[in-house]
Amino acid sequence: MKAIELLLQRQSTPVLTEPAPSDTDLTTLLAAGMRVPDHAGLKPWHFHVISGQGLQRLSDLYVEATTNDMAIKAGLIEGTSIDEHASIEKMAKVAKMPFRAPMIIVISTKYIEHNKVPQQEQLVATGCCAHAMQMAAFSLGYGAMWRTGDLAYNETVKQGLGLEEGNDIAGFLYIGTPTKAPHIKPAKSYQDKVTYWE
Ligand SMILES: Cc1cc2nc3c(=O)[nH]c(=O)nc-3n(C[C@H](O)[C@H](O)[C@H](O)COP(=O)(O)O)c2cc1C
């Protein structure tokens, strides 16, 4: 596929199955992630590649984070207690999340103090890593979906992954093989998104 076709036809594939990227293809994805625009060459990001037993580890971390969250909420709001039924349902839901694909790359920041490069720019560059890896995955015939959700902003999850304080998860890139050929979505109009100064 030509680069321009990839750019104009990119779309997410939420339903993913085995196989995950091979070791060789994974190195290509990671290399694409490293190739993004990067002010001052800070490389202010980190990638966790999660597959196999690692998915269960992430699932356990999600359950722990959700348990902590519920306990905090119940403690903070006077007169509330943990609703057992809702809690069981929620735990089952979060526990399943990592198994939506055979591989997840967690793309997080590793902010670096720099007088010309604010954190905002470093976060944008980190987001570019997720995009680049998604595009690389498509070009190699895999499917991918960029997700966040509450757990991307959860301190227990960030700590469990070893993020240093104050850093951010830009996304969980779910990668695998699409279960069916995607129905190509129509292009979005750019007319009301562009201003021309001529
Ligand atoms: C930072 C970021 C976080 C996202 N988080 C989620 C998410 O948690 N759940 C979700 O369904 N889509 C999420 N999306 C959107 C999907 O990745 C996807 O772009 C969207 O479903 C539209 O589909 P498309 O990529 O085929 O246009 C997120 C996108 C970005 C850029």
The ligand as a MOL file (V3000), in Angstrom:
LIG
                    3D

  0  0  0     0  0            999 V3000
M  V30 BEGIN CTAB
M  V30 COUNTS 31 33 0 0 0
M  V30 BEGIN ATOM
M  V30 1 C -5.9870 9.7980 22.7430 0
M  V30 2 C -7.0770 8.9260 22.2000 0
M  V30 3 C -7.7760 8.1050 23.0610 0
M  V30 4 C -8.8170 7.3110 22.6090 0
M  V30 5 N -9.4750 6.4950 23.4900 0
M  V30 6 C -10.4750 5.7200 23.0530 0
M  V30 7 C -11.1460 4.8410 23.9450 0
M  V30 8 O -10.8100 4.7220 25.1200 0
M  V30 9 N -12.1780 4.1090 23.4640 0
M  V30 10 C -12.5750 4.2140 22.1500 0
M  V30 11 O -13.5330 3.5380 21.7780 0
M  V30 12 N -11.9410 5.0140 21.2850 0
M  V30 13 C -10.8980 5.7630 21.6890 0
M  V30 14 N -10.2390 6.5780 20.8190 0
M  V30 15 C -10.7190 6.6780 19.4250 0
M  V30 16 C -10.3470 5.4920 18.5620 0
M  V30 17 O -8.9620 5.2290 18.6130 0
M  V30 18 C -10.7460 5.7520 17.0990 0
M  V30 19 O -9.9540 6.7600 16.5590 0
M  V30 20 C -12.2050 6.0970 16.9500 0
M  V30 21 O -12.9780 5.0120 17.3750 0
M  V30 22 C -12.5720 6.4680 15.5190 0
M  V30 23 O -12.2800 5.4410 14.6710 0
M  V30 24 P -11.2720 5.6160 13.4460 0
M  V30 25 O -9.8750 5.6480 14.0190 0
M  V30 26 O -11.5310 4.4340 12.5880 0
M  V30 27 O -11.5950 6.9090 12.7600 0
M  V30 28 C -9.1620 7.3430 21.2400 0
M  V30 29 C -8.4140 8.1380 20.3590 0
M  V30 30 C -7.3780 8.9130 20.8200 0
M  V30 31 C -6.6100 9.7680 19.8610 0
M  V30 END ATOM
M  V30 BEGIN BOND
M  V30 1 1 1 2
M  V30 2 1 2 3
M  V30 3 2 2 30
M  V30 4 2 3 4
M  V30 5 1 4 5
M  V30 6 1 4 28
M  V30 7 2 5 6
M  V30 8 1 6 7
M  V30 9 1 6 13
M  V30 10 2 7 8
M  V30 11 1 7 9
M  V30 12 1 9 10
M  V30 13 2 10 11
M  V30 14 1 10 12
M  V30 15 2 12 13
M  V30 16 1 13 14
M  V30 17 1 14 15
M  V30 18 1 14 28
M  V30 19 1 15 16
M  V30 20 1 16 17
M  V30 21 1 16 18
M  V30 22 1 18 19
M  V30 23 1 18 20
M  V30 24 1 20 21
M  V30 25 1 20 22
M  V30 26 1 22 23
M  V30 27 1 23 24
M  V30 28 2 24 25
M  V30 29 1 24 26
M  V30 30 1 24 27
M  V30 31 2 28 29
M  V30 32 1 29 30
M  V30 33 1 30 31
M  V30 END BOND
M  V30 END CTAB
M  END
